[in-house]
Amino acid sequence: MFRKLTLVCALLALLVIVMGAYVRLSDAGLGCPDWPGCYGKAMVSDSVQFKTDAQAAFPDSPLDTGKAWKEMSHRYLAATLGILILALVPLAWRLRQQCSAMLSWVAVLLVLLASQAALGMWTVHLKVMPVVVTAHLLLGFITFWAIAWTYLSSNRDVGIRSAKSGPALFALFGMLLLIMQIGLGGWVSSNYAALACTDFPRCQGEWFPETGFADAFNIMAKDGGSLSASGKVAIHALHRIGALITFIVLSLLMLSATSEQNPKSVRRSGVLLSMLLLVQIVLGIFSVKHGIPLVLAVAHNAVAALLMLPLLGIYFFSKYALPGEEQAEAEALGEIPAERLEVVIPAEPESLYLRLKSQLKKTRGSIGGVLSSLTMGEDRVTRELLDDVEANLIMADIGIDTTTQIIQHLRENLEKDQLKDVDALTDALKQNLFDMLLPCSQPLRISKQDGPYVILVVGVNGAGKTTSIGKLAHRLQAQGHSVMLAAGDTFRAAAVEQLQTWGERNNVQVVAQHTGADSASVIYDALQSAQAKGVDVLIADTAGRLHTKSNLMDELKKIKRIMAKLDQTAPHEVLLVLDAGTGQNALSQARLFNEAVDLTGLALTKLDGTAKGGVIFALANQLHIPIRFIGVGEAIEDLQDFDAKAFVDALFVKD
């Protein structure tokens, strides 16, 4: 929702720029002599009463309803944009733990919004003073670009590149040059100097016309007509020179970006830059040679705003990669050894399904035991059969409340004559279980950010925390992330050694202290080290603790407070590891841990060895916490992203 609304804001911001250019170039900037209303009214009207009131209120500003409508249309669009930007605030706040950058960029947008409102007011009160008009125009462009950057940076599916690839610094230089050129263009426009030179490439028939730079940049000028003719020629000529320099620099940047050695997303941005650059140059030349026709002048402003987008794309995609992009590039270059491809390439849906099918046999026997004993398509569904299904669901540890909800839904279907046979009952039960899991089927995505993405792993003793951390480190490395581990379980004997063994196995650094050391201190040191070394992900182990012991739960709160001293957004993920074999006790654990440390994800382990895997439905139905991973075996690849469809499908197959 956040990204969709941000995209709408970007499109609306571009429309505001276009409308602003139209108002300015059609000399309607003072179509309304007051602000924020127009002649003291919220709406412009052709009525006699409106005209009479306008004349009485502003006798020195004759009403032109056409210009007034243009100006107010621009203000209405700007106000709508402001409302939509305000609507981003609660969305960004809700997503702050998944992507802290969202909140920062929305704050920037609010500052830009307030500044633009102030400049809009001053533009009217100071009678379109050139320096204010130029600032208003430039800040409008910057607002559009900031929204576009927010849209790019809020994509949680992208990841930091293992190595920078693309002309990022060159793109930054191009951005700076483009901003200066657009600012100069705004100064030309606000001082009515666009036609100071009416031919091209010469100016007034000369290669070196008379210029008056002495008063060309008089920022105290009160109106656009106060510059001398030679001053207007000076800024017009300077704008042309700036256009030539900008064209050369951006052309070189385009050639650099489209090089085959760059990522595909960078090359695409380079191609877009070349097309927009060509269109902008053609628009500029034709505008001068044809006397600045309104449609060409407005288009010239719009394309100037759009020119920044490929520059942002080049910079962004030089640092961040789309899902699977780095792997595809490496494979294309033949840089990934064959033995590693098995780790990097995600499992095909069918192979994951088959894996789950074999490992969920015990849970499948509990949930579908009654149905599998019947002949599909023949047996009539009765209330007694639903009672048997209810008993099986409870035995699978789905829980009384969740089971009651499922059976109630099935009974309603039966009363509506929608369960004609066991086939229909199976389909209805399967769909019900899938609908229950789907909202929580949210695999972990490592969001891009300046510092390490911190995962705090919590749970009771014996749930499989340390083993899950080792497997998770392996998964993240296979996805191209650099990983560091923090041995925060300083209480359990041999816990540090166990994590160090996983570190050696995955070739990952482990920050550890002696047994009995302060866990918060260990994790603090690890976060400092990860920040200094530019590590992508820090996974912090913690001591197993009973969820019923408040003093132990308070220690987790202390760890979160200590991390906040180095990174106020850390931890970015609080992952609770649960043993599926504990059944309904896992639900109690999750509820109390969530109250203590605000869980953001669950990992349910040991599903292959228990018939109580149905607790996953109770967790999803009652707590609504994202289920990140499931453990279906002892192998290092048996920690799998949770997929609701594959999981439910695996429960409804015949052995």
Beta strands, then each sheet from edge to edge (+ up, - down):
strand 1: 159-160
strand 2: 320-321
strand 3: 453-458
strand 4: 483-486
strand 5: 509-511
strand 6: 537-540
strand 7: 573-579
strand 8: 601-605
strand 9: 627-631
strand 10: 639-641
sheet 1: 1+ 2-
sheet 2: 5+ 4+ 6+ 3+ 7+ 8+ 9+ 10-
end
